[in-house]
């Protein structure tokens, strides 16, 4: 069985004139990332690999989760190809994962995350919001063979407030 946790980065700050990839989290983004990470501890598998987009807002969200899950920051694998808004690209990256890993926690961007969840999950989600957490389970031992999976848990910040 393969398990995938997709987490959309926290709300980003648009105040400074930065390149998109360099935009940091705003205060709400930091607060929501902490809130969701502290309320999903029971849904995190014992062993996992953490992948994150190189975008500042995604990497900062991944670091907040790692801190609250007591995972070493050094264990986060930053992947340039995860800086994508395209679910087909996201699917290719996930399907390329080494089968020795059964559990992936992935920090990325919308529309890739929402569209991926709707393609592979069994529950329609109109929009995975910033800091949204979606856990999927697949009945296969090969990442490259994932197909329709089962959504095990959805956590969104507004439901925790």
Z-matrix of the N, CA and C atoms (Angstrom, degrees):
N
C 1 1.440
C 2 1.533 1 109.83
N 3 1.326 2 116.27 1 141.01
C 4 1.459 3 121.87 2 178.20
C 5 1.529 4 108.60 3 -116.52
N 6 1.326 5 114.76 4 139.10
C 7 1.467 6 121.61 5 -179.65
C 8 1.514 7 109.65 6 -123.21
N 9 1.322 8 114.89 7 133.77
C 10 1.465 9 121.61 8 -178.63
C 11 1.516 10 108.90 9 -128.91
N 12 1.318 11 115.95 10 126.23
C 13 1.460 12 121.45 11 173.83
C 14 1.522 13 106.88 12 -111.01
N 15 1.320 14 115.59 13 119.10
C 16 1.463 15 121.44 14 177.44
C 17 1.520 16 108.36 15 -104.29
N 18 1.321 17 115.62 16 129.79
C 19 1.465 18 121.00 17 178.62
C 20 1.517 19 108.17 18 -128.23
N 21 1.318 20 114.52 19 121.77
C 22 1.463 21 119.26 20 175.96
C 23 1.524 22 107.69 21 -78.24
N 24 1.308 23 116.09 22 139.46
C 25 1.468 24 120.50 23 179.88
C 26 1.534 25 110.45 24 -55.10
N 27 1.332 26 115.39 25 157.73
C 28 1.461 27 120.94 26 177.22
C 29 1.521 28 111.35 27 -69.65
N 30 1.324 29 114.82 28 168.25
C 31 1.467 30 121.53 29 -179.71
C 32 1.520 31 109.63 30 -58.15
N 33 1.318 32 115.17 31 133.14
C 34 1.468 33 119.65 32 -175.75
C 35 1.520 34 112.03 33 -101.32
N 36 1.313 35 113.32 34 161.39
C 37 1.454 36 122.60 35 -178.27
C 38 1.535 37 109.27 36 -92.05
N 39 1.321 38 115.25 37 124.80
C 40 1.468 39 121.19 38 179.79
C 41 1.530 40 112.15 39 -104.07
N 42 1.350 41 117.91 40 5.33
C 43 1.463 42 121.14 41 -173.26
C 44 1.530 43 114.14 42 -67.46
N 45 1.314 44 116.56 43 -42.45
C 46 1.466 45 119.81 44 -176.47
C 47 1.531 46 110.00 45 -88.85
N 48 1.327 47 116.91 46 146.82
C 49 1.471 48 120.55 47 178.69
C 50 1.536 49 110.90 48 -78.86
N 51 1.341 50 115.12 49 81.46
C 52 1.470 51 121.16 50 -177.93
C 53 1.518 52 110.44 51 -115.04
N 54 1.329 53 115.64 52 160.79
C 55 1.458 54 119.70 53 170.16
C 56 1.524 55 107.33 54 -63.45
N 57 1.330 56 116.77 55 151.88
C 58 1.458 57 121.01 56 -178.92
C 59 1.523 58 112.18 57 -53.36
N 60 1.307 59 118.42 58 -43.60
C 61 1.456 60 122.81 59 -176.97
C 62 1.538 61 112.10 60 -64.15
N 63 1.328 62 116.89 61 -22.56
C 64 1.464 63 121.90 62 -175.76
C 65 1.529 64 114.53 63 -96.37
N 66 1.336 65 117.35 64 -2.22
C 67 1.465 66 119.19 65 -177.99
C 68 1.533 67 111.31 66 -67.41
N 69 1.348 68 116.91 67 128.00
C 70 1.465 69 120.25 68 179.86
C 71 1.535 70 111.25 69 -86.76
N 72 1.312 71 115.16 70 175.87
C 73 1.456 72 120.16 71 172.47
C 74 1.519 73 109.71 72 -71.24
N 75 1.333 74 117.03 73 148.94
C 76 1.459 75 118.96 74 169.92
C 77 1.535 76 107.37 75 -91.91
N 78 1.336 77 117.11 76 -178.16
C 79 1.473 78 120.40 77 -176.35
C 80 1.524 79 111.71 78 -59.51
N 81 1.342 80 116.51 79 -43.69
C 82 1.468 81 119.53 80 179.25
C 83 1.520 82 110.57 81 -63.93
N 84 1.329 83 117.03 82 -38.79
C 85 1.460 84 120.93 83 178.42
C 86 1.519 85 111.87 84 -59.96
N 87 1.337 86 116.46 85 -43.20
C 88 1.469 87 120.27 86 177.70
C 89 1.524 88 111.05 87 -64.94
N 90 1.332 89 115.36 88 -45.82
C 91 1.471 90 120.67 89 -178.86
C 92 1.527 91 110.89 90 -62.17
N 93 1.335 92 117.62 91 -45.41
C 94 1.465 93 121.42 92 -179.18
C 95 1.527 94 111.87 93 -66.36
N 96 1.323 95 117.92 94 -38.51
C 97 1.466 96 121.08 95 178.43
C 98 1.529 97 110.18 96 -62.69
N 99 1.325 98 116.44 97 -42.59
C 100 1.471 99 120.04 98 176.16
C 101 1.525 100 110.20 99 -63.78
N 102 1.320 101 117.24 100 -45.55
C 103 1.464 102 122.24 101 -177.89
C 104 1.533 103 111.21 102 -59.46
N 105 1.316 104 116.77 103 -49.55
C 106 1.471 105 120.34 104 -178.50
C 107 1.524 106 110.35 105 -67.32
N 108 1.320 107 117.85 106 -44.12
C 109 1.467 108 119.83 107 -177.93
C 110 1.527 109 111.56 108 -62.84
N 111 1.313 110 117.33 109 -35.87
C 112 1.466 111 120.60 110 179.79
C 113 1.528 112 112.14 111 -75.95
N 114 1.319 113 117.21 112 -16.66
C 115 1.463 114 121.25 113 -178.83
C 116 1.526 115 113.03 114 -107.57
N 117 1.318 116 117.13 115 10.02
C 118 1.466 117 120.13 116 178.42
C 119 1.520 118 111.71 117 -122.14
N 120 1.296 119 116.76 118 5.08
C 121 1.464 120 122.55 119 -176.86
C 122 1.532 121 111.54 120 -50.61
N 123 1.331 122 117.61 121 -41.30
C 124 1.474 123 122.06 122 -177.67
C 125 1.523 124 113.53 123 -72.39
N 126 1.329 125 117.60 124 -10.48
C 127 1.463 126 121.51 125 -178.20
C 128 1.525 127 112.49 126 -104.81
N 129 1.318 128 115.98 127 5.73
C 130 1.462 129 121.83 128 -179.84
C 131 1.525 130 108.46 129 -94.58
N 132 1.328 131 118.08 130 129.25
C 133 1.468 132 119.75 131 178.64
C 134 1.528 133 111.56 132 -66.59
N 135 1.315 134 116.35 133 165.29
C 136 1.468 135 120.73 134 -178.33
C 137 1.521 136 112.48 135 -66.78
N 138 1.318 137 116.85 136 -36.64
C 139 1.461 138 120.99 137 178.44
C 140 1.521 139 108.59 138 -124.96
N 141 1.304 140 116.34 139 145.16
C 142 1.465 141 120.71 140 -177.29
C 143 1.516 142 109.49 141 -167.66
N 144 1.325 143 114.16 142 163.90
C 145 1.453 144 122.11 143 171.09
C 146 1.530 145 105.55 144 -113.78
N 147 1.322 146 116.46 145 141.94
C 148 1.465 147 121.10 146 179.29
C 149 1.518 148 108.32 147 -109.99
N 150 1.339 149 115.59 148 123.98
C 151 1.457 150 122.04 149 174.99
C 152 1.512 151 108.76 150 -116.80
N 153 1.321 152 116.04 151 141.93
C 154 1.460 153 120.30 152 178.07
C 155 1.522 154 111.20 153 -140.91
N 156 1.309 155 114.21 154 146.38
C 157 1.461 156 121.06 155 168.39
C 158 1.523 157 107.87 156 -59.99
N 159 1.327 158 115.46 157 154.76
C 160 1.467 159 120.22 158 177.52
C 161 1.529 160 112.38 159 -77.51
N 162 1.332 161 118.44 160 -11.61
C 163 1.463 162 120.84 161 -179.23
C 164 1.529 163 109.17 162 -59.45
N 165 1.312 164 116.12 163 139.95
C 166 1.469 165 121.38 164 -176.28
C 167 1.525 166 111.95 165 -55.27
N 168 1.329 167 117.54 166 -44.32
C 169 1.467 168 120.26 167 -177.36
C 170 1.527 169 111.87 168 -65.07
N 171 1.329 170 117.35 169 -34.93
C 172 1.468 171 120.89 170 177.68
C 173 1.528 172 110.59 171 -74.71
N 174 1.321 173 116.82 172 -44.63
C 175 1.469 174 119.65 173 -179.07
C 176 1.527 175 111.17 174 -65.65
N 177 1.328 176 117.35 175 -37.43
C 178 1.472 177 120.03 176 176.34
C 179 1.526 178 110.77 177 -64.71
N 180 1.338 179 117.27 178 -39.97
C 181 1.467 180 120.83 179 177.71
C 182 1.528 181 109.49 180 -63.72
N 183 1.325 182 117.40 181 -43.85
C 184 1.469 183 121.81 182 178.57
C 185 1.529 184 110.55 183 -60.50
N 186 1.322 185 117.39 184 -40.62
C 187 1.471 186 120.69 185 -179.82
C 188 1.521 187 111.51 186 -67.12
N 189 1.326 188 117.46 187 -37.83
C 190 1.475 189 120.64 188 176.90
C 191 1.525 190 109.47 189 -62.85
N 192 1.335 191 117.28 190 -46.91
C 193 1.460 192 120.43 191 178.40
C 194 1.525 193 110.77 192 -61.31
N 195 1.314 194 117.22 193 -47.10
C 196 1.466 195 120.48 194 -179.44
C 197 1.528 196 110.54 195 -57.87
N 198 1.322 197 116.16 196 -44.61
C 199 1.467 198 120.93 197 179.04
C 200 1.529 199 110.16 198 -58.73
N 201 1.324 200 117.03 199 -47.85
C 202 1.460 201 120.46 200 -176.58
C 203 1.533 202 113.03 201 -74.70
N 204 1.324 203 117.21 202 -21.94
C 205 1.468 204 121.30 203 176.12
C 206 1.524 205 111.43 204 -91.52
N 207 1.328 206 115.62 205 -0.99
C 208 1.462 207 122.91 206 -178.16
C 209 1.524 208 111.83 207 60.55
N 210 1.317 209 115.59 208 36.43
C 211 1.467 210 121.87 209 174.95
C 212 1.529 211 107.45 210 -98.42
N 213 1.310 212 117.81 211 140.46
C 214 1.464 213 119.02 212 179.46
C 215 1.539 214 111.33 213 -62.94
N 216 1.313 215 115.70 214 135.17
C 217 1.468 216 121.45 215 178.06
C 218 1.529 217 109.61 216 -56.25
N 219 1.331 218 115.93 217 -35.32
C 220 1.461 219 121.14 218 -178.60
C 221 1.532 220 112.23 219 -64.31
N 222 1.323 221 117.13 220 -16.47
C 223 1.465 222 119.70 221 -178.77
C 224 1.536 223 112.57 222 -80.82
N 225 1.323 224 117.43 223 -10.35
C 226 1.463 225 120.64 224 178.88
C 227 1.525 226 109.26 225 -74.73
N 228 1.324 227 115.79 226 128.43
C 229 1.464 228 121.41 227 176.84
C 230 1.524 229 107.48 228 -100.12
N 231 1.329 230 115.87 229 113.94
C 232 1.463 231 120.97 230 -179.51
C 233 1.524 232 108.48 231 -90.35
N 234 1.329 233 115.29 232 124.52
C 235 1.462 234 120.84 233 -175.67
C 236 1.523 235 109.74 234 -121.06
N 237 1.320 236 114.84 235 120.63
C 238 1.468 237 120.68 236 178.58
C 239 1.525 238 111.19 237 -58.00
N 240 1.340 239 117.04 238 -38.42
C 241 1.460 240 120.34 239 -177.42
C 242 1.533 241 113.34 240 -68.57
N 243 1.338 242 118.32 241 -12.87
C 244 1.469 243 120.53 242 174.67
C 245 1.528 244 112.25 243 -80.63
N 246 1.320 245 116.41 244 -7.48
C 247 1.467 246 119.63 245 172.77
C 248 1.532 247 106.16 246 -80.47
N 249 1.334 248 113.85 247 73.60
C 250 1.455 249 121.13 248 -177.32
C 251 1.519 250 109.63 249 -141.48
N 252 1.307 251 114.80 250 151.76
C 253 1.460 252 121.94 251 177.62
C 254 1.531 253 109.30 252 -113.26
N 255 1.334 254 115.19 253 8.08
C 256 1.456 255 122.84 254 -173.80
C 257 1.528 256 110.88 255 -107.95
N 258 1.326 257 117.04 256 121.50
C 259 1.469 258 121.08 257 -177.57
C 260 1.525 259 112.92 258 -66.68
N 261 1.320 260 118.35 259 -26.56
C 262 1.472 261 120.26 260 178.75
C 263 1.528 262 109.50 261 -68.28
N 264 1.325 263 116.66 262 -42.24
C 265 1.472 264 121.21 263 175.55
C 266 1.529 265 110.13 264 -64.15
N 267 1.340 266 117.05 265 -43.03
C 268 1.465 267 121.02 266 178.98
C 269 1.532 268 110.08 267 -61.17
N 270 1.316 269 116.82 268 -43.67
C 271 1.466 270 121.65 269 178.33
C 272 1.527 271 110.90 270 -59.41
N 273 1.325 272 118.12 271 -44.54
C 274 1.470 273 121.88 272 179.38
C 275 1.530 274 110.84 273 -59.41
N 276 1.326 275 116.35 274 -42.40
C 277 1.468 276 120.73 275 -178.71
C 278 1.527 277 110.34 276 -65.46
N 279 1.317 278 116.47 277 -46.25
C 280 1.470 279 120.93 278 -179.45
C 281 1.531 280 110.38 279 -63.90
N 282 1.317 281 116.51 280 -43.56
C 283 1.470 282 120.22 281 -179.11
C 284 1.527 283 112.62 282 -68.48
N 285 1.324 284 117.20 283 -14.25
C 286 1.466 285 120.78 284 178.15
C 287 1.531 286 112.34 285 -89.58
N 288 1.315 287 117.64 286 -1.33
C 289 1.465 288 120.83 287 -177.94
C 290 1.534 289 110.78 288 -63.37
N 291 1.300 290 115.47 289 141.99
C 292 1.460 291 122.13 290 176.13
C 293 1.534 292 108.95 291 -62.43
N 294 1.319 293 116.76 292 131.40
C 295 1.467 294 121.19 293 -177.34
C 296 1.523 295 113.87 294 -68.09
N 297 1.325 296 117.80 295 -8.42
C 298 1.468 297 119.24 296 175.35
C 299 1.529 298 110.85 297 -70.75
N 300 1.329 299 117.11 298 -17.13
C 301 1.460 300 121.68 299 175.82
C 302 1.521 301 108.90 300 -95.81
N 303 1.329 302 116.35 301 122.63
C 304 1.469 303 120.20 302 177.99
C 305 1.517 304 112.35 303 -93.62
N 306 1.342 305 116.67 304 -19.52
C 307 1.464 306 120.71 305 -173.66
C 308 1.521 307 110.85 306 -133.07
N 309 1.326 308 116.09 307 125.68
C 310 1.464 309 121.89 308 177.35
C 311 1.521 310 108.64 309 -120.68
N 312 1.318 311 116.18 310 134.51
C 313 1.465 312 122.19 311 168.07
C 314 1.516 313 104.86 312 -111.12
N 315 1.329 314 116.22 313 120.09
C 316 1.459 315 121.51 314 -172.03
C 317 1.528 316 111.03 315 -123.00
N 318 1.317 317 116.10 316 129.37
C 319 1.464 318 123.08 317 178.82
C 320 1.517 319 109.03 318 -108.11
N 321 1.343 320 115.28 319 121.17
C 322 1.450 321 118.40 320 -175.66
C 323 1.506 322 113.68 321 -152.37
N 324 1.322 323 114.72 322 -150.07
C 325 1.462 324 122.40 323 -166.49
C 326 1.533 325 111.97 324 -127.27
N 327 1.323 326 113.83 325 159.93
C 328 1.462 327 121.05 326 172.09
C 329 1.512 328 107.71 327 -93.73
N 330 1.265 329 121.37 328 157.93
C 331 1.417 330 136.59 329 -9.18
C 332 1.498 331 115.44 330 -69.43
N 333 1.356 332 120.81 331 -7.89
C 334 1.459 333 121.37 332 -177.89
C 335 1.526 334 111.08 333 -54.99
N 336 1.325 335 117.51 334 -46.21
C 337 1.463 336 120.02 335 -175.32
C 338 1.526 337 111.06 336 -67.21
N 339 1.319 338 118.29 337 -52.24
C 340 1.466 339 120.20 338 -179.03
C 341 1.520 340 110.86 339 -59.31
N 342 1.316 341 117.91 340 -45.27
C 343 1.468 342 120.84 341 -178.69
C 344 1.523 343 111.83 342 -66.68
N 345 1.326 344 117.29 343 -37.75
C 346 1.463 345 120.79 344 176.96
C 347 1.525 346 110.45 345 -63.72
N 348 1.341 347 116.04 346 -47.28
C 349 1.468 348 120.94 347 179.83
C 350 1.529 349 110.60 348 -58.59
N 351 1.325 350 116.91 349 -41.38
C 352 1.465 351 119.66 350 -178.97
C 353 1.526 352 112.77 351 -73.29
N 354 1.314 353 117.39 352 -26.57
C 355 1.467 354 120.34 353 176.31
C 356 1.528 355 111.33 354 -76.59
N 357 1.332 356 116.73 355 -40.15
C 358 1.460 357 120.87 356 -172.49
C 359 1.526 358 114.92 357 -105.94
N 360 1.317 359 118.19 358 -13.05
C 361 1.455 360 120.46 359 -179.43
C 362 1.516 361 112.64 360 -92.54
N 363 1.317 362 115.54 361 170.60
C 364 1.464 363 120.95 362 -179.52
C 365 1.531 364 112.55 363 -105.03
N 366 1.322 365 116.13 364 5.90
C 367 1.471 366 122.30 365 177.76
C 368 1.524 367 107.22 366 -129.50
N 369 1.338 368 117.23 367 130.68
C 370 1.464 369 120.37 368 177.78
C 371 1.523 370 109.15 369 -77.23
N 372 1.319 371 115.89 370 132.98
C 373 1.466 372 122.71 371 175.76
C 374 1.525 373 106.34 372 -124.25
N 375 1.332 374 116.70 373 118.31
C 376 1.463 375 118.98 374 -175.85
C 377 1.527 376 111.95 375 -65.75
N 378 1.332 377 116.72 376 -31.68
C 379 1.457 378 120.44 377 179.66
C 380 1.521 379 108.95 378 -162.37
N 381 1.329 380 116.95 379 123.27
C 382 1.458 381 120.33 380 171.29
C 383 1.523 382 105.20 381 -81.16
N 384 1.337 383 118.10 382 113.12
C 385 1.464 384 120.08 383 -175.38
C 386 1.523 385 112.23 384 -74.37
N 387 1.311 386 116.42 385 169.86
C 388 1.461 387 120.42 386 175.98
C 389 1.529 388 108.63 387 -55.99
N 390 1.313 389 115.71 388 140.44
C 391 1.470 390 125.91 389 -174.48
C 392 1.527 391 112.89 390 64.14
N 393 1.331 392 117.59 391 11.95
C 394 1.464 393 120.97 392 177.28
C 395 1.515 394 111.30 393 -69.69
N 396 1.326 395 115.65 394 144.13
C 397 1.462 396 125.29 395 -175.10
C 398 1.524 397 108.10 396 -123.18
N 399 1.326 398 117.25 397 123.22
C 400 1.466 399 121.55 398 178.04
C 401 1.526 400 108.19 399 -131.45
N 402 1.331 401 115.87 400 123.21
C 403 1.455 402 122.01 401 179.22
C 404 1.526 403 109.05 402 -106.65
N 405 1.340 404 115.80 403 124.96
C 406 1.467 405 122.31 404 179.06
C 407 1.519 406 110.04 405 -118.62
N 408 1.326 407 115.07 406 146.39
C 409 1.455 408 120.75 407 176.49
C 410 1.529 409 108.87 408 -123.92
N 411 1.325 410 115.73 409 136.04
C 412 1.461 411 122.06 410 -177.97
C 413 1.525 412 110.09 411 -119.55
N 414 1.319 413 116.89 412 135.70
C 415 1.468 414 123.68 413 -179.34
C 416 1.526 415 109.83 414 -85.51
N 417 1.304 416 116.85 415 62.91
C 418 1.461 417 122.39 416 177.48
C 419 1.522 418 108.56 417 -153.69
N 420 1.312 419 116.01 418 160.94
C 421 1.467 420 121.13 419 175.40
C 422 1.516 421 111.47 420 -106.13
N 423 1.337 422 116.78 421 6.15
C 424 1.460 423 121.88 422 -178.31
C 425 1.523 424 110.67 423 -126.72
N 426 1.312 425 115.58 424 121.84
C 427 1.466 426 119.37 425 179.21
C 428 1.518 427 111.65 426 -59.39
N 429 1.320 428 116.89 427 -35.63
C 430 1.463 429 118.40 428 -176.94
C 431 1.532 430 112.73 429 -73.27
N 432 1.331 431 116.86 430 -4.50
C 433 1.466 432 120.55 431 178.63
C 434 1.524 433 112.80 432 -112.99
N 435 1.334 434 117.29 433 12.72
C 436 1.466 435 117.18 434 179.53
C 437 1.529 436 109.12 435 -61.78
N 438 1.306 437 113.79 436 142.51
C 439 1.456 438 121.94 437 179.96
C 440 1.518 439 105.91 438 -138.04
N 441 1.297 440 118.17 439 -147.40
C 442 1.456 441 120.52 440 -179.72
C 443 1.521 442 109.00 441 -58.27
N 444 1.334 443 115.57 442 123.60
C 445 1.451 444 121.01 443 179.11
C 446 1.513 445 110.76 444 -111.84
N 447 1.315 446 114.97 445 -175.54
C 448 1.456 447 121.61 446 179.69
C 449 1.530 448 108.64 447 -114.81
N 450 1.309 449 116.55 448 127.78
C 451 1.465 450 120.30 449 175.47
C 452 1.525 451 107.54 450 -76.77
N 453 1.328 452 115.10 451 120.41
C 454 1.461 453 120.86 452 -177.55
C 455 1.522 454 112.59 453 -93.01
N 456 1.337 455 116.92 454 -31.19
C 457 1.466 456 119.83 455 -177.99
C 458 1.520 457 109.92 456 -159.32
N 459 1.328 458 115.26 457 139.50
C 460 1.464 459 122.99 458 173.05
C 461 1.522 460 106.25 459 -126.32
N 462 1.318 461 116.41 460 128.12
C 463 1.463 462 120.86 461 176.18
C 464 1.518 463 107.37 462 -130.57
N 465 1.333 464 115.73 463 124.40
C 466 1.464 465 120.35 464 176.43
C 467 1.519 466 109.14 465 -125.15
N 468 1.328 467 116.44 466 145.73
C 469 1.466 468 119.93 467 -173.73
C 470 1.529 469 114.65 468 -53.76
N 471 1.331 470 118.24 469 -42.91
C 472 1.479 471 118.66 470 -174.99
C 473 1.523 472 112.47 471 -63.23
N 474 1.339 473 117.87 472 -25.91
C 475 1.465 474 120.48 473 177.55
C 476 1.523 475 112.67 474 -74.51
N 477 1.329 476 116.98 475 -13.57
C 478 1.469 477 121.61 476 -178.22
C 479 1.522 478 112.22 477 -100.28
N 480 1.337 479 116.04 478 -4.35
C 481 1.475 480 119.24 479 -176.43
C 482 1.508 481 111.61 480 -96.76
